[in-house]
Amino acid sequence: MINKNIFVVTGGTSGLGLAIAEKIYKSGGIVVVLGRNDTNIKKINKKYNYKKLIAFKCDVSVEENIQDIFKYIKKKYGFVYGLVNNAGINPSRSGILDTSFLDWKKTIDTNLTGYFLCSKSAINHMKKLKRGSIVNISSVASYGMKDRISYSSSKAGIIGFTKSLALDHADEGIRVNCICPGYIPTKLVEGYLKNLSKKNLNNLIDRHPMKKLGKPEDVANASKFFLSSESSWIT
């Protein structure tokens, strides 16, 4: 069941995050999306008029920002039942020798530490409800990918984080699951895909068992399932 529950989606102002947020909204949930793009935030709030799908500017890597936004959500809407950790960046498509420490740190801070901070605040809400569901968006890059040292490391960390978090809170009715999508032509990867030769693009597509790239709706549908009572025995 999603109807009337409160959800938070990070990186929710575009791409996968927005598709997930809109899927939850259409299912009757109240959705707070967090992002850093002012233009996208304004578009969402104009479209939905701050009703049941609301966007806020927030850097998930800053602890004070996360604590403040979850306190506000509790005061304004109530306790959070569902969290989708989706915010992610990929500033360095390089091996270790060509990856700066700054790019490494930015990637880990957003892609992994952000998941830690949001989950910590969300679980404090869920413990009050005695139930809850967290969905972490990782990537096939978690299994190792050439010239993705920082991104792959952050996404692999999400899998271990998910498994530990699930075990820690299963007896409290809080479920934690992880989705590892293949390539989806969102803004994060569009530029990369466009720069591939036709041969390399076809090779990349062929590496997917279904022989096609994914769509944001594919991840949104899976997320909705893990957030809903239909997956109540899955963690």
Short mmCIF file of the C-alpha atoms (twelve columns), coordinates in Angstrom:
data_MODEL
# 
_entry.id   MODEL 
# 
loop_
_atom_site.group_PDB 
_atom_site.id 
_atom_site.type_symbol 
_atom_site.label_atom_id 
_atom_site.label_alt_id 
_atom_site.label_comp_id 
_atom_site.label_asym_id 
_atom_site.label_seq_id 
_atom_site.Cartn_x 
_atom_site.Cartn_y 
_atom_site.Cartn_z 
_atom_site.pdbx_PDB_model_num 
ATOM 1   C CA . MET A 1   0.000  0.000   0.000   1 
ATOM 2   C CA . ILE A 2   1.325  3.445   -0.964  1 
ATOM 3   C CA . ASN A 3   -1.783 5.609   -0.608  1 
ATOM 4   C CA . LYS A 4   -1.454 8.504   1.885   1 
ATOM 5   C CA . ASN A 5   1.982  7.440   3.125   1 
ATOM 6   C CA . ILE A 6   4.832  9.964   3.104   1 
ATOM 7   C CA . PHE A 7   7.870  9.354   0.916   1 
ATOM 8   C CA . VAL A 8   11.197 11.069  0.287   1 
ATOM 9   C CA . VAL A 9   13.024 10.697  -3.030  1 
ATOM 10  C CA . THR A 10  16.553 12.088  -3.288  1 
ATOM 11  C CA . GLY A 11  17.832 13.265  -6.639  1 
ATOM 12  C CA . GLY A 12  14.146 13.463  -7.408  1 
ATOM 13  C CA . THR A 13  13.967 16.539  -9.623  1 
ATOM 14  C CA . SER A 14  14.980 14.835  -12.882 1 
ATOM 15  C CA . GLY A 15  15.687 11.499  -14.555 1 
ATOM 16  C CA . LEU A 16  15.149 8.326   -12.559 1 
ATOM 17  C CA . GLY A 17  14.295 10.189  -9.378  1 
ATOM 18  C CA . LEU A 18  11.516 12.210  -10.960 1 
ATOM 19  C CA . ALA A 19  10.059 9.124   -12.643 1 
ATOM 20  C CA . ILE A 20  10.018 7.355   -9.271  1 
ATOM 21  C CA . ALA A 21  8.495  10.352  -7.490  1 
ATOM 22  C CA . GLU A 22  5.725  10.722  -10.059 1 
ATOM 23  C CA . LYS A 23  4.951  6.993   -9.914  1 
ATOM 24  C CA . ILE A 24  4.529  7.221   -6.117  1 
ATOM 25  C CA . TYR A 25  2.452  10.384  -6.465  1 
ATOM 26  C CA . LYS A 26  0.116  8.747   -8.989  1 
ATOM 27  C CA . SER A 27  -0.318 5.848   -6.576  1 
ATOM 28  C CA . GLY A 28  -1.616 8.214   -3.904  1 
ATOM 29  C CA . GLY A 29  1.506  8.880   -1.866  1 
ATOM 30  C CA . ILE A 30  2.707  12.230  -0.554  1 
ATOM 31  C CA . VAL A 31  6.169  12.779  -2.016  1 
ATOM 32  C CA . VAL A 32  8.953  15.143  -0.993  1 
ATOM 33  C CA . VAL A 33  11.708 15.271  -3.587  1 
ATOM 34  C CA . LEU A 34  15.167 16.602  -2.817  1 
ATOM 35  C CA . GLY A 35  17.516 18.056  -5.409  1 
ATOM 36  C CA . ARG A 36  20.004 20.801  -6.166  1 
ATOM 37  C CA . ASN A 37  18.786 22.189  -9.498  1 
ATOM 38  C CA . ASP A 38  16.827 25.408  -8.867  1 
ATOM 39  C CA . THR A 39  15.183 25.381  -12.289 1 
ATOM 40  C CA . ASN A 40  13.888 21.815  -11.910 1 
ATOM 41  C CA . ILE A 41  12.662 22.507  -8.382  1 
ATOM 42  C CA . LYS A 42  10.657 25.508  -9.581  1 
ATOM 43  C CA . LYS A 43  9.168  23.498  -12.474 1 
ATOM 44  C CA . ILE A 44  7.989  20.728  -10.164 1 
ATOM 45  C CA . ASN A 45  6.463  23.084  -7.607  1 
ATOM 46  C CA . LYS A 46  4.728  25.031  -10.359 1 
ATOM 47  C CA . LYS A 47  3.351  21.856  -11.944 1 
ATOM 48  C CA . TYR A 48  2.094  20.313  -8.706  1 
ATOM 49  C CA . ASN A 49  1.381  23.552  -6.829  1 
ATOM 50  C CA . TYR A 50  3.046  22.231  -3.655  1 
ATOM 51  C CA . LYS A 51  0.321  19.590  -3.311  1 
ATOM 52  C CA . LYS A 52  1.360  15.978  -2.559  1 
ATOM 53  C CA . LEU A 53  4.523  16.309  -4.671  1 
ATOM 54  C CA . ILE A 54  6.822  18.989  -3.311  1 
ATOM 55  C CA . ALA A 55  10.423 19.766  -4.236  1 
ATOM 56  C CA . PHE A 56  13.063 21.209  -1.928  1 
ATOM 57  C CA . LYS A 57  16.651 22.227  -2.481  1 
ATOM 58  C CA . CYS A 58  18.931 20.019  -0.426  1 
ATOM 59  C CA . ASP A 59  22.495 18.703  -0.568  1 
ATOM 60  C CA . VAL A 60  22.292 15.110  0.671   1 
ATOM 61  C CA . SER A 61  25.982 15.093  1.587   1 
ATOM 62  C CA . VAL A 62  25.516 17.775  4.274   1 
ATOM 63  C CA . GLU A 63  24.280 16.352  7.577   1 
ATOM 64  C CA . GLU A 64  22.662 19.580  8.797   1 
ATOM 65  C CA . ASN A 65  20.663 19.887  5.570   1 
ATOM 66  C CA . ILE A 66  19.276 16.380  5.934   1 
ATOM 67  C CA . GLN A 67  18.445 16.770  9.606   1 
ATOM 68  C CA . ASP A 68  16.648 20.054  8.937   1 
ATOM 69  C CA . ILE A 69  14.590 18.747  6.024   1 
ATOM 70  C CA . PHE A 70  13.432 15.626  7.894   1 
ATOM 71  C CA . LYS A 71  12.470 17.744  10.914  1 
ATOM 72  C CA . TYR A 72  10.464 19.983  8.590   1 
ATOM 73  C CA . ILE A 73  8.757  17.003  6.940   1 
ATOM 74  C CA . LYS A 74  7.763  15.612  10.333  1 
ATOM 75  C CA . LYS A 75  6.325  18.963  11.413  1 
ATOM 76  C CA . LYS A 76  4.539  19.686  8.126   1 
ATOM 77  C CA . TYR A 77  3.385  16.254  6.926   1 
ATOM 78  C CA . GLY A 78  4.157  13.583  9.526   1 
ATOM 79  C CA . PHE A 79  6.541  10.634  9.781   1 
ATOM 80  C CA . VAL A 80  8.254  9.333   6.648   1 
ATOM 81  C CA . TYR A 81  7.244  5.797   5.665   1 
ATOM 82  C CA . GLY A 82  9.325  5.404   2.504   1 
ATOM 83  C CA . LEU A 83  12.712 6.608   1.275   1 
ATOM 84  C CA . VAL A 84  14.283 6.244   -2.151  1 
ATOM 85  C CA . ASN A 85  18.002 7.023   -2.094  1 
ATOM 86  C CA . ASN A 86  18.673 7.943   -5.699  1 
ATOM 87  C CA . ALA A 87  20.892 11.047  -5.709  1 
ATOM 88  C CA . GLY A 88  24.074 10.342  -7.620  1 
ATOM 89  C CA . ILE A 89  26.898 12.017  -9.495  1 
ATOM 90  C CA . ASN A 90  29.691 10.775  -11.761 1 
ATOM 91  C CA . PRO A 91  32.197 13.614  -12.226 1 
ATOM 92  C CA . SER A 92  35.134 11.374  -13.150 1 
ATOM 93  C CA . ARG A 93  35.028 8.691   -15.835 1 
ATOM 94  C CA . SER A 94  38.623 7.660   -15.235 1 
ATOM 95  C CA . GLY A 95  40.942 5.104   -13.692 1 
ATOM 96  C CA . ILE A 96  42.654 5.778   -10.394 1 
ATOM 97  C CA . LEU A 97  45.671 7.657   -11.808 1 
ATOM 98  C CA . ASP A 98  43.476 10.190  -13.598 1 
ATOM 99  C CA . THR A 99  40.887 10.586  -10.835 1 
ATOM 100 C CA . SER A 100 41.468 13.567  -8.575  1 
ATOM 101 C CA . PHE A 101 40.929 13.226  -4.852  1 
ATOM 102 C CA . LEU A 102 38.308 15.994  -5.090  1 
ATOM 103 C CA . ASP A 103 36.265 14.028  -7.646  1 
ATOM 104 C CA . TRP A 104 36.634 10.869  -5.563  1 
ATOM 105 C CA . LYS A 105 35.439 12.674  -2.443  1 
ATOM 106 C CA . LYS A 106 32.517 14.373  -4.210  1 
ATOM 107 C CA . THR A 107 31.358 11.018  -5.582  1 
ATOM 108 C CA . ILE A 108 31.572 9.157   -2.264  1 
ATOM 109 C CA . ASP A 109 30.005 12.080  -0.348  1 
ATOM 110 C CA . THR A 110 26.923 12.171  -2.581  1 
ATOM 111 C CA . ASN A 111 26.555 8.571   -3.739  1 
ATOM 112 C CA . LEU A 112 27.291 6.812   -0.449  1 
ATOM 113 C CA . THR A 113 27.434 9.234   2.483   1 
ATOM 114 C CA . GLY A 114 24.197 10.824  1.251   1 
ATOM 115 C CA . TYR A 115 22.493 7.431   1.475   1 
ATOM 116 C CA . PHE A 116 23.807 6.993   5.026   1 
ATOM 117 C CA . LEU A 117 22.584 10.408  6.193   1 
ATOM 118 C CA . CYS A 118 19.130 10.140  4.619   1 
ATOM 119 C CA . SER A 119 18.603 6.584   5.833   1 
ATOM 120 C CA . LYS A 120 19.601 7.513   9.372   1 
ATOM 121 C CA . SER A 121 17.019 10.297  9.514   1 
ATOM 122 C CA . ALA A 122 14.364 8.205   7.771   1 
ATOM 123 C CA . ILE A 123 14.783 5.257   10.114  1 
ATOM 124 C CA . ASN A 124 14.239 7.537   13.098  1 
ATOM 125 C CA . HIS A 125 10.840 8.299   11.542  1 
ATOM 126 C CA . MET A 126 10.108 4.679   10.621  1 
ATOM 127 C CA . LYS A 127 10.824 3.432   14.133  1 
ATOM 128 C CA . LYS A 128 7.953  5.629   15.328  1 
ATOM 129 C CA . LEU A 129 5.659  4.063   12.726  1 
ATOM 130 C CA . LYS A 130 7.040  0.558   13.415  1 
ATOM 131 C CA . ARG A 131 7.251  0.022   9.665   1 
ATOM 132 C CA . GLY A 132 8.930  1.470   6.616   1 
ATOM 133 C CA . SER A 133 10.683 0.777   3.336   1 
ATOM 134 C CA . ILE A 134 13.956 2.065   1.920   1 
ATOM 135 C CA . VAL A 135 14.970 1.586   -1.712  1 
ATOM 136 C CA . ASN A 136 18.591 2.255   -2.632  1 
ATOM 137 C CA . ILE A 137 19.451 2.856   -6.277  1 
ATOM 138 C CA . SER A 138 22.833 1.369   -7.097  1 
ATOM 139 C CA . SER A 139 24.069 0.362   -10.577 1 
ATOM 140 C CA . VAL A 140 25.548 -2.475  -12.606 1 
ATOM 141 C CA . ALA A 141 28.742 -0.442  -12.178 1 
ATOM 142 C CA . SER A 142 28.792 -1.837  -8.627  1 
ATOM 143 C CA . TYR A 143 30.217 -5.055  -10.076 1 
ATOM 144 C CA . GLY A 144 33.212 -3.204  -11.489 1 
ATOM 145 C CA . MET A 145 33.547 -1.105  -14.629 1 
ATOM 146 C CA . LYS A 146 36.515 0.171   -16.589 1 
ATOM 147 C CA . ASP A 147 37.385 3.849   -15.993 1 
ATOM 148 C CA . ARG A 148 34.755 4.260   -13.261 1 
ATOM 149 C CA . ILE A 149 36.899 3.842   -10.147 1 
ATOM 150 C CA . SER A 150 35.061 6.332   -7.942  1 
ATOM 151 C CA . TYR A 151 31.561 5.694   -9.297  1 
ATOM 152 C CA . SER A 152 31.884 1.903   -9.159  1 
ATOM 153 C CA . SER A 153 33.269 2.066   -5.625  1 
ATOM 154 C CA . SER A 154 30.377 4.206   -4.429  1 
ATOM 155 C CA . LYS A 155 27.791 1.968   -6.058  1 
ATOM 156 C CA . ALA A 156 29.385 -1.207  -4.692  1 
ATOM 157 C CA . GLY A 157 29.322 0.367   -1.238  1 
ATOM 158 C CA . ILE A 158 25.570 0.862   -1.568  1 
ATOM 159 C CA . ILE A 159 25.051 -2.903  -1.874  1 
ATOM 160 C CA . GLY A 160 26.909 -3.659  1.354   1 
ATOM 161 C CA . PHE A 161 25.167 -0.746  3.037   1 
ATOM 162 C CA . THR A 162 21.772 -2.100  1.945   1 
ATOM 163 C CA . LYS A 163 22.433 -5.625  3.226   1 
ATOM 164 C CA . SER A 164 23.651 -4.450  6.635   1 
ATOM 165 C CA . LEU A 165 20.829 -1.942  7.047   1 
ATOM 166 C CA . ALA A 166 18.248 -4.578  6.131   1 
ATOM 167 C CA . LEU A 167 19.561 -7.003  8.738   1 
ATOM 168 C CA . ASP A 168 19.816 -4.329  11.426  1 
ATOM 169 C CA . HIS A 169 16.181 -3.240  11.163  1 
ATOM 170 C CA . ALA A 170 14.201 -6.248  9.890   1 
ATOM 171 C CA . ASP A 171 12.800 -6.981  13.355  1 
ATOM 172 C CA . GLU A 172 11.381 -3.439  13.468  1 
ATOM 173 C CA . GLY A 173 9.281  -3.884  10.346  1 
ATOM 174 C CA . ILE A 174 11.666 -1.767  8.258   1 
ATOM 175 C CA . ARG A 175 12.652 -3.234  4.890   1 
ATOM 176 C CA . VAL A 176 15.662 -2.209  2.793   1 
ATOM 177 C CA . ASN A 177 16.192 -3.214  -0.830  1 
ATOM 178 C CA . CYS A 178 18.534 -2.263  -3.636  1 
ATOM 179 C CA . ILE A 179 18.065 -1.901  -7.388  1 
ATOM 180 C CA . CYS A 180 21.076 -2.081  -9.738  1 
ATOM 181 C CA . PRO A 181 19.965 -0.726  -13.137 1 
ATOM 182 C CA . GLY A 182 21.871 -1.084  -16.362 1 
ATOM 183 C CA . TYR A 183 22.224 1.825   -18.779 1 
ATOM 184 C CA . ILE A 184 19.306 4.245   -18.987 1 
ATOM 185 C CA . PRO A 185 19.613 7.365   -21.186 1 
ATOM 186 C CA . THR A 186 19.105 9.949   -18.433 1 
ATOM 187 C CA . LYS A 187 21.016 13.233  -18.339 1 
ATOM 188 C CA . LEU A 188 23.737 11.552  -16.288 1 
ATOM 189 C CA . VAL A 189 24.636 9.194   -19.165 1 
ATOM 190 C CA . GLU A 190 23.204 10.848  -22.307 1 
ATOM 191 C CA . GLY A 191 26.461 12.618  -23.134 1 
ATOM 192 C CA . TYR A 192 28.443 9.415   -22.725 1 
ATOM 193 C CA . LEU A 193 26.089 7.459   -24.977 1 
ATOM 194 C CA . LYS A 194 26.129 10.146  -27.682 1 
ATOM 195 C CA . ASN A 195 29.924 10.055  -27.839 1 
ATOM 196 C CA . LEU A 196 30.062 6.305   -28.442 1 
ATOM 197 C CA . SER A 197 30.623 4.986   -31.936 1 
ATOM 198 C CA . LYS A 198 27.775 2.977   -33.430 1 
ATOM 199 C CA . LYS A 199 29.792 -0.219  -32.895 1 
ATOM 200 C CA . ASN A 200 30.528 0.539   -29.241 1 
ATOM 201 C CA . LEU A 201 26.932 1.569   -28.576 1 
ATOM 202 C CA . ASN A 202 25.676 -1.689  -30.063 1 
ATOM 203 C CA . ASN A 203 28.211 -3.624  -27.982 1 
ATOM 204 C CA . LEU A 204 26.994 -1.861  -24.847 1 
ATOM 205 C CA . ILE A 205 23.358 -2.637  -25.662 1 
ATOM 206 C CA . ASP A 206 24.265 -6.276  -26.340 1 
ATOM 207 C CA . ARG A 207 25.726 -6.559  -22.831 1 
ATOM 208 C CA . HIS A 208 22.182 -6.171  -21.489 1 
ATOM 209 C CA . PRO A 209 20.394 -9.554  -21.407 1 
ATOM 210 C CA . MET A 210 17.221 -7.998  -22.870 1 
ATOM 211 C CA . LYS A 211 19.305 -6.421  -25.675 1 
ATOM 212 C CA . LYS A 212 17.967 -2.936  -25.044 1 
ATOM 213 C CA . LEU A 213 18.556 0.045   -22.790 1 
ATOM 214 C CA . GLY A 214 16.235 0.671   -19.883 1 
ATOM 215 C CA . LYS A 215 13.709 3.450   -19.304 1 
ATOM 216 C CA . PRO A 216 13.143 5.518   -16.158 1 
ATOM 217 C CA . GLU A 217 9.711  3.891   -15.853 1 
ATOM 218 C CA . ASP A 218 11.354 0.472   -15.454 1 
ATOM 219 C CA . VAL A 219 13.135 1.576   -12.285 1 
ATOM 220 C CA . ALA A 220 10.074 3.526   -11.115 1 
ATOM 221 C CA . ASN A 221 7.912  0.406   -11.354 1 
ATOM 222 C CA . ALA A 222 10.434 -1.675  -9.409  1 
ATOM 223 C CA . SER A 223 10.766 1.035   -6.766  1 
ATOM 224 C CA . LYS A 224 7.013  1.258   -6.340  1 
ATOM 225 C CA . PHE A 225 6.882  -2.501  -5.807  1 
ATOM 226 C CA . PHE A 226 9.555  -2.451  -3.091  1 
ATOM 227 C CA . LEU A 227 7.885  0.487   -1.370  1 
ATOM 228 C CA . SER A 228 4.461  -1.142  -1.359  1 
ATOM 229 C CA . SER A 229 2.940  -3.837  0.856   1 
ATOM 230 C CA . GLU A 230 3.107  -6.184  -2.137  1 
ATOM 231 C CA . SER A 231 6.761  -6.778  -1.233  1 
ATOM 232 C CA . SER A 232 6.186  -7.044  2.523   1 
ATOM 233 C CA . TRP A 233 8.294  -10.226 2.829   1 
ATOM 234 C CA . ILE A 234 11.267 -8.917  0.839   1 
ATOM 235 C CA . THR A 235 14.293 -7.276  2.421   1 
# 
